[in-house]
Structures are given as structure tokens and as C-alpha cells.
Amino acid sequence: MLGVVIHAPHDLRVEPVTITPPGPGDVTVRIEAGGICGSDLHYFHHGGFGAIRIKQPMVLGHEIAGVIAAVGTDVTHLKPGQRVAVDPSLPCSTCRYCREGNPRHCLDMRFMGSAMRFPHVQGGFRQSLTVSAGQAIPIPDSMTMAEAATAEPLAVCLHAVSQAGPLLGRRVLVTGCGPIGILTIIAAKLAGASEIVATDLSAYTLGVAALNGATTILNVATAPDALAAYATNKGHFDVMFEASGAAPVLRGAFDALRPGAIIVQVGIGGDVTLPLNVLVAKEFQLRGTFRFDREFQLAVDLMGSGRIDVKPLVTDTLPIAEAAAAFHRASDRQHAMKVQLSFA
């Protein structure tokens, strides 16, 4: 089977990868759709992010969906021909965090397409993939494969929104309108936010934000002081979701946040220096958010029921043979939102 393998920055190859038959408790999925994530782009452009570096060739991809081709012994709830979204997380189920009900903090997590451990965990951008049966989540007949492959980033954003607590009637600021920022806007709207202001440097992404629940969009490239209007009386927003990963963006929003505001850091960047005097004086609550747990099934259910529509976010679909072009397209934030690969 062919896979999309990163060897070094900008050295992306479509080449044969090992086929693993399903063992007891496993299923083999014929992959049909795979979405290119920000972390995939970091591997493609930089060979990693932060201290995490590629040390061996690695199949990329963790936003995937397909059709079950074979099942292992002991698998009775799934069958060949069944359409599924694939959860890329495989926690150990035995460590202290798994036993406490926090498997996203598993001490022995195997997350697809990740160089965080060595040997690296190979990813899902391949024509065929064998996974634990629990990672194959059935999808309704009405759901497209493009939607199903978006379950993972949607789950990330549903978890991020849950980290903020109740949003009903809250005034929300979302900074950064890439796919994660847009999905966070969608999730915040579903949670009942009364106002959602979105900021970005791109007119294109801000236009997508306006179509997906943002009540106000601010282009901080053309109007760098756009948030100043929200700084009167010690600030305006109850909750901030920082999805850009840029330190200046986080600090630049402090004046627009009300005392006691909750800040959920969604985007990943480098080390950040914060003015602790402001953080203390305005009693901000700074919260992290990491991956997801039960939200993956919730993402599938919300899309399957029609309560969330992610189809318009998939702007481009290219065949696996054009993987390098797809990665370049996904890097163009002026013209593309979510770019997917087709493996059919």
C-alpha cells in the first residue's frame, strides 16, 4: 500500500508502506479521506515543532476516515464494509491517568503520525491502516468521508470549549481563524455564546469565520488596534480562545478581557512571557487544552445529526499522488481552509 511519508523538511514522498494484517481485537480500514493538520504542516515545513523532531521516516496524518476491509478475531461489533471515522488516539488503558478517566494524558499514548516518541508512531495517510477496533467509530450513511475525517479536529475544539465551562450568554473572543479557530467558533456558537468576535490577519479566513458563527470579524493586519474598542471599563470579553499560538496575540488581548475572564490556550507556539501583574490584578484564569477524549464520538454524533456542518470548511481535495501539492495548498491561508487527501 502507498503512504505519505515525511523524511525531512519538504522531503515528502508517496511510497510503499508496510501492510499489517488485523490481529485479535483489530480492524483494517481502507482509508478514503485524510485531512492535513497544522502539526502535519510543521513536520512538512520544519521537520517538527518545539523540541520534537523527525528522527526517522514517518507516515503523516491523523484526521482520517474510511471503510473496514477486514476484522480480527474477537471483533463482533464491526464488520467489513462498515464506514468509520478513525480515532488516532491509542491510550494504554492501564496507567494512572487512564484509570482516572483522563486517557488523553496517558503515560504511554500512541497517537498517529507523531514523532513525540521513538520509534515514531506512524500515521494514517496510507491506503490501508490497521487499528484497534475501539478506534474505528461507525458513521451514519448520511455522513460523507470528508466530514468523517474532520471528526478529530472538531473533537479537539469541542474539548477546548468544554475547558471554558458554560458559554451560554457569554461574550467570546477567538484569535486565529485557521481550521481550529473556525471549529472553535462553531463549537462556541453551539454552546450558546451570545457574542463571538474573531480576529485574524487574513481577510479570507475572517470571511469563513463570519459564515460560521462569528458575530464580528476584525482584521488585525489592516487594523492592528481593532481590539482597543473593547478595552473600556476594564474589558469586554468573558472568555478568550487563543488559536493562533502567537505570543503577541495572547498578550495583546489582555486589555479587552474583563476581570475574571477565562483564557483557553488552544494554539501551540513557543515559550511566552506574560505580564503577571495584569494576570493577577484582573484575576484571569489561564487554562490549557490538549487533544480530546469522549469528544470524538460527540463530534461524529453532532455532524451525523446535522447540528454541526463542517462540509463548507473542506476547500480542497487532492489525490494521494499529489500529496506535496496538497501540503503547499494547505499552507496557503489566503485561499484554503481544510485541505484533504483522497486515497480511494
PyMOL commands that set and color helices and strands:
alter all, ss='L'
color gray80, all
select helices_A, chain A and resi 38-46+96-99+103-105+133-135+145-148+151-163+179-190+203-211+226-230+232-234+247-252+254-256+276-281+295-304+311-313+320-330
alter helices_A, ss='H'
color red, helices_A
select strands_A, chain A and resi 2-8+11-16+26-35+48-49+52-53+58-59+63-71+83-86+89-90+110-111+128-132+136-138+171-175+195-200+216-219+237-242+257-265+285-288+314-319+338-342
alter strands_A, ss='S'
color yellow, strands_A
deselect
rebuild
show_as cartoon
